[in-house]
Amino acid sequence: MTESAGARILSWISKENEVKQQIRQILVLVVSLGWGALASSQQVPIVQMPRPPEDVKIETVNVAPGIYMLVGRGGNIGLTVGADGAAIIDDQFADMVPKIRSAVALLSEKPVHFVINTHLHGDHTGGNDAFGAAGAVIIAHDNVRRFLGSDQVNPSNNQAIPARAREALPVITFADTATLHFNDDDLEFTHLPNAHTATDIIVRFRKANVLHMGDCFTGGFPFIDGNTGGTFDGLIAGQEKVLAVVDDNTKIIRGHGPLGNKAELQAYHDMLVVVRDRIAKLVKAGKTQEQVVEARPTKEFEEKYGGGSFDAAQWIGRAYVDQKVAVGNRRLRK
């Protein structure tokens, strides 16, 4: 075989593989949008989706009949499927949407009708653009729409985050509480003020006794986003509000980490109270941020909640700034 003939064959194989890959992507889109939508007279918006990371898979965890937790890249997703269709709580990053749709399609023939955002962060709202453009109704707290609709700053690296597209914004918002009656259950939304952020809600499946807490309960030390109204005291208060309404049989979907329960939430809350009180005491004593970091108020909890990537100086430093403001506010109120 001549060199030119071999090159032509390799080129043909490459093009054939590219066509196969495009066909697979089209089939995934068809399944995720639902055959009925494509067969109707209404036009379905076609969204050019980014290629999902090849090495990330969606793990589906059965939480209760018709209720699942989807674990991938970003915040844990709550999923309900049933006679009314499918609804998801949070939608990870934009490049995970094809995989999220594929995971949903394995459990429901209908597309995602509702997307509920537990808060504003991009690892929980990244898929809003695609799901919103495809017709899903996005529900969130009033502040989520306000923050996503305006330019923000990433609290981790201080880089600018431009306002999100119109399709990514919640179209139904509320201030304190709301309820979605869906798939023979009552999904009760409750705002937790100034907790992880100023945008947090919890989602309770009243009949199934399942709760999604977003990043107000995670598997590690919490990230308290002071740039968007989050506070240490508010996070603890929010957890106390939740602990008052759950029982030993409640299954709790964390924002990140494994499926949880009341005992684990209680332990997490108690740890935060100890750490918060230690930092507040040091602040009242006039200690500097460096001295508080050096005192290591998190030391006996770091193995369980810190992991190998725990940055004590960064986390304790943020908590110090938070408590310095809180202590000052308490003094003003006296």
ABEGO torsion letter per residue (X at the ends): XBAAAAAAAAAAAAAAAAAAAAAAAAAAAAAAAEAAAAABABBBBBBBBBBBBAABBBBBBBABBGBBBBBBBEBBBBBBBEAAEBBBBEAEBAAAAAAAAAAAAAABABBBABBBBABABAAAAAAAAAAAAAGBBBBBBAAAAAAAABBBBBAAAGBBBBBBBAAABBABBBAABBBBBBGGBBBBBBBBBGBABAABBBBBBAAAGBBBAEAABBABBBBBBAAAGBBAAAAAAAAAAAAAABBAABBBBBABEBBBBAAAAAAAAAAAAAAAAAAAAAAAAGBBAAAAAAAGAAAAAAAAAAEAABBAAAAAAAAAAAAAAAAAAAAAAX
